[in-house]
Amino acid sequence: MRTRWIVAAVVVAAAAGPVVAFWPESADAQDPEIAVSRSACGTGWTDPKPGPQTFRLHNVGSVTAEVDLIDPATGVIYGEVEGLGPATTRPLQVNLGNGGYAFRCLPEDAGAIVGPTVRLSGGAERSGPGVAPVTHNDLLGPLKTYQQHVTAGLGELVANTGALKAAVHGGDRAASQAAWLTAHLTYERLGAAYDAFGDSDGALNGTADGLPSGTADPGFTGFHRLEQGLWHGEDLGALAAVADRLDTDARALQQSFGESQVDGNDLGLRAHEIMENTLQFELTGRTDYGSGTNLATARANLDGTRAVLDVLRPLLVPRYPDLSKVDTWLARTQSALDSAHHADGSWTPLNQLSRKDRQKLNADVGELTEVLAPIAAIAEPRRVS
């Protein structure tokens, strides 16, 4: 599910990094009122001046519109308001330096209208935060590449769930546990595609949270149901049906995904959410049903985050100056997680980490999550026409 921010403008600094500007409680009646409609855009800016300021964007038309304040020469966006309804006024706060600016209005079911260019002088040489928009066309290449990545990953998943099913039917608990971990980590590396998986995600990787009978509920299926049984001594003959169901669901997902598509909005958003969920679920142990492999899952989640960043990197390099910080914290987090992986293939259980190491890992993942967060705004596809 996509998180919706209550923001007036999401703006990204060319040099200082992303900023989220919240709507103030009210706008001053002295602030310029900018008219927005299908037929006109940006009128009312009669006393232009540089520096921090607030505009009152007033939709005088009959349809909802998006409004951007842009540099008309480059297309860089310095502020935006989404979903401005008819007869509605919202404030937009910006900090403007010298240069040319114009409002661009994007009414529903109509082309973009760019208002008159206003030139400012006598202020700072540089404006506050601004971002070059990413369009739906810009995302076509990254989406295709990521779609191919997920398709390949699902092929690997099906091979691994097949091996897991065979191990369970063979009656070898140790082999079944090893095969379970391999298959589960394969699935966890596909984090940006979960929305496209639909109900299959719950069937394959759901937990018992919220189920009427908890872990005994018939609706508890998939990896964690099998984990519960494998690590709590449940008879392997009884678990064969669980392994069969898991393999069947994995094959069904592989087949259905060919007719699905990852949403362009999800790529940038998942770069942040994968690690946010890691912090919330894996590093708290909430998803441990006996295997003690939360740190292995966190490491797979890191791989999933890297996969998203790899396809978005060409778009991020010119837009996100703090991308090097992302790489630094990715490496630091990977080092911390890899230290829990041992030569025999086992992983240190989360509850066996020292308090100091656990605090450090939480801090590393928390900082990584923070520097990943702006990517959702930067890579969000925007209309420009």
Disulfide bonds with the S-S distance in Angstrom:
Cys41-Cys105 1.94
